[in-house]
Amino acid sequence: MFLLCIIGINMIRENLKGECKGTSRELGFTVMIPAVIATSIDAFAVGITLTALNVKILPSAALIGTTTFLIAFVGVWIGHFFGDRLGNRVGILGGVILVLIRVRIFIMG
């Protein structure tokens, strides 16, 4: 729960100080292995859950894949749109939103 606040505050701090690093086009071994392991564990858990619930796999996989694609596509488009217009202020806005989400979760219980 507190991870949202920590990430949000760090985003705000980095953007105010101008410490934001550019993105790297290289994805090395040390970056990819944890991502691969986490994705595999997640896929395994979803597969076991869908099997335990006697859900038809192909329609479920198609729905999950389509939804994931559409949300990711819209997210990249929105990020590009606002990133071009607001520059570093987008990082500050993102940090504030993460902190506000955490505050809302805390208040709502």
Secondary structure, DSSP 8 states (H G I E B T S, - for coil): -HHHHHHHHHHHHHHHHT------S---HHHHHHHHHHHHHHHHHHHHHHHHTT--HHHHHHHHHHHHHHHHHHHHHHHHHHHHHHTTHHHHHHHHHHHHHHHHHHHH-
